[in-house]
Amino acid sequence: MKVLDELDVCNCKKWTMKTRVPRRVTILNVIITVAAVLGLALSLVAGLRLLTGRGLGFGLWRVKHLGLALLDRHSITATTQDQYTNVIFLHHSTGYYLIAQGSVRERLTQEGFDFWDHNYNQWGLFRPDGSQTGYSYIIPGDNTDPDGLARIFAQRVYPFPINALSGLLQHEVIVFKSCFPASNITSDEQLEQYKAWYLEMRDVMDAHPERVFVVMSPPPLNPAATTPEAAARARAFADWLISDEYLDGHPNVYTFDFFDHLAEDDPSAPDYNMLRSDYRDGVDSHPNQRANEIVGPAFSEAVMDAARSYREGNWFDIPY
């Protein structure tokens, strides 16, 4: 994987007071304004739901999650100090099992990293100690497939976590993946569309050199859920994500080849490019516990190496 004139005391005090007070006032005004808007939105949604039984279609849960995210912002940004130790991993079920069975949180914590992770919106954001925050970053449509990720990266960036991208960018190292359904690439046109979306996302990553991005290739499918042709395209997409074509000239963009760690690599095997036999249980495409126990340490090291190499300016290939 590739990654990453002296002032007297009196004047200093006057300068500090002149510059800090307006900034505090500005931040306070923003917080008050956001709180007022949230309060109005909550009242409007609740009122319309009471009167019509339908509301605005926005959902009270969204207002709740947005409000809690704004209130909790400091606890997240407190450890964002240009050391690249504040990590967020956006995932669904496969990522959940990788964390739990691969001891990912424990490994990063032991090395001084704050590991946050975000599951489905229903469960939302988890703190470094593994506890739930009680809110999500409101991932649009709960979609982390390539089209969903592209939608997230196309969002406008704000200084407060009022959308998914702004929430993710509170962290210093952003790790993200699609789940195994994304490996069902049924045509060359679909493969090219995937590449186009990831190039659009890379443009956004380029615009944020203060952040490190770790792209994960989607995991392979169980042989019962794919075809040799679709699996070959999934391999081609994973290979492209680790290629010089995608990574060269983009020092804050790294790739962890999750697909390759899990897929059968013997061209003569009937399940070539599919989830390996010893990494699957029945027809389920979720990697099993054995897979997570083996891949978890490699994933953890890859994330930490990406953060360290970018922090230290060592932008070279890391073999993961």
MIZA-708162 format. One record per residue (C-alpha): x, y negated, z. Coordinates in steps of 0.02 Angstrom, whole numbers, plus 50000, padded with zeros to 5 digits. Example, Ala and Ser with C-alpha at 12.3 -4.5 7.8 and 13.67 -1.06 7.14 Angstrom:
// MIZA-708162
506155022550390 506845005350357 
***
This chain:
// MIZA-708162
500005000050000 500594982649960 500314973150042 501044953850184 505374796650805 504984799450985 503484790451068 503504784051246 502324791751371 501124777151371 500944776851183 500714795751180 499274794651300 498444780651202 498664790151038 497944806051113 496414796951179 496104788151014 496184803950911 495404816951023 493834807951080 493104805550905 493474823750864 492594829751020 491124818450982 491054825050804 491074843250859 489774839650993 488664831150866 488804846050749 488374858150889 486874847550943 486284846250763 486454864950733 485554868750896 484144856950850 483964864750678 483954882050753 482654876850880 481554869350745 481754884650636 481334896350779 479784886150822 479234885450641 479464903950611 478604908550774 477164896550740 476854902650564 476964920650618 475694917350755 474504908450637 474694919050481 475504935150540 476844932950408 478064919050453 479334912950326 480084929650282 481704924150365 481484934750520 481654929850701 483124941750717 484114930950596 483824915450702 484344925250857 485924932050776 486404915050705 486154906550873 487174919550968 488564919050838 488704900250859 488724901451048 490014915351046 491184907050921 492494902051049 492744919751113 493234924850936 494294910050885 495204909451053 496404922950993 496574915950817 498274907550840 499184911050676 499904927350745 498794938350637 498254949050783 496384945150770 495694958950657 493924961650591 493404977650501 491794976950400 491094994350375 489605006050388 489485023950452 491095030750376 492065016650456 491185019750622 491765037750627 493515032950570 493635020950718 492885032850845 493715049050794 495335041550729 495695031350888 495865015650782 495335003350917 496475011251046 497965010950930 497784992750881 497424987351060 498984996151122 500014986150997 499294969451052 497934967250920 496144961650952 495124973650847 493354967950808 492224978150695 490564975150609 489334989250572 487594988050497 486684971950547 485634982250668 487184985650774 488174970450717 489834964650786 490824974350916 492124966451030 493914972751052 493364982251207 492064991551104 490544982651178 489194975151068 489064956351051 487184957351022 487254948850852 487844951450674 488594940450541 486984943650442 487724953450297 486554949850149 485434964850122 486584974850238 487494978550075 489354982450076 489384990749905 490474981349779 489024970249724 488614966449907 490424962249948 490494950849795 488934941949859 489754939250028 491344932249952 490314920549842 489564911949995 490024894150040 491264892750184 490764882650338 491744878650497 490424888150595 489824906250572 488184902150487 488414915250350 489364931550331 490934924650248 491114910450373 490944923150513 492254934650442 493464920250414 493484916650600 494654931550610 496444931750545 496464948950464 494914954050367 494764972550323 493284978150219 492654993350125 491195000550032 490515017450082 490555033549979 489015029649869 490125016749783 491165031249715 489725036949606 490375027549454 489325034549314 489995024449167 491515014849107 490434999249107 490115001449293 491965003549325 492344987349233 490994978449331 491794984349493 493454977049436 492634960549389 491844959049562 493484962849650 494384950049543 493084937149594 493374941949776 495244940549753 495024922549692 494214918649859 495604927449953 496874916849857 495964901349919 496284906750099 498164909450119 497934907250306 497074924050311 497604941950272 496414953150176 496514972050176 495494979750036 495014998050057 494615009249910 492935017949933 493025035750001 492695050349882 491055059649869 490675077549917 490715088949763 488845091749788 488525073249761 489585069149608 490265075049441 492045076949378 491805061949264 491155050449402 492505056549520 493855052849391 493205034949374 493215033349564 495045038549562 495395026049423 494605012049526 495625016749680 497215017249576 496825000049505 496594992649679 498374997849726 499114992849558 500284978349521 498914971649409 497814968649559 499084964749695 500584956049618 500624937349650 499354938349790 500404939849948 498954939450071 498014953549984 498404971550032 497604988149992 497355003750096 497005018149978 495665026750081 495115036749928 496815044649902 496975049550085 495345059350074 495215065849895 495835082349826 497405078549724 497655095249636 497125092949453 496795111649439 495575111849585 493705111749547 493465097749674 494855086849602 494565068349649 493185073549770 493165074849959 494415088450007 493725104950066 494545103750238 493875086050258 492035090050229 490625099050317 489295106350203 488625094250075 488885078650183 490005065550102 490535058450270 492345063650306 492325075650453 493205073950620 494785082350557 494905069550416 494655054850534 495925061450659 497225062650521 496815046850423 496455035750574 498275033650625 498815029850446 497435016950428 497905008750594 499735007650546 499295000550375 498234986550449 499574982050577 500964982750448 500004971250331 499744958550471 501554959350528 502314958550355 501284943350307 501664934650472 503524937750447 503494933750261 503974951250208 502834953150057 503324970249997 502524986949965 502094997450117 501855016050079 500075018950139 
***
